[in-house]
Amino acid sequence: MPEVVVHWRPVVKAFAAIDVDLKKRLGDDLKEAAAPVVETARQLVERYPGAKVNTITSRRLGPRVWVQQGAKKVTGRRPDFGALQMTKVLMPAATQREEEVRRGVNSALNRYAIEAGF
């Protein structure tokens, strides 16, 4: 199972000390790194009738990024659909694209380290 939550707080803090704007740029790059998971999750959720494909997005708050299904409406036909999406769509998508996400994160961190002169 992939590391769904990765704590980058010390890294973000160190970069923020170098460049105040870096926290926003890093968040943008991490959101971009999550794009493969969003793409795969959308493909996986298509097989469920009535699922809203376009509501699966990556979100960010500062340097924190996550993938979520943002549909607010509950039809009552499938009260366990949220749990189903997590176990059958979002987590498998994260597992399938884990290496690409890691490469995207490492690429961003390496680029910032080079910019900072490390």
ABEGO torsion letter per residue (X at the ends): XBBABBBAAAAAAAAAAABAAAAAAAAAAAAAAAAAAAAAAAAAAAABBGBBAAABBBBBBEABBBBBBABABBAGABAAAAAAAAAAAAAAAAAAAAAAAAAAAAAAAAAAAAAAGX
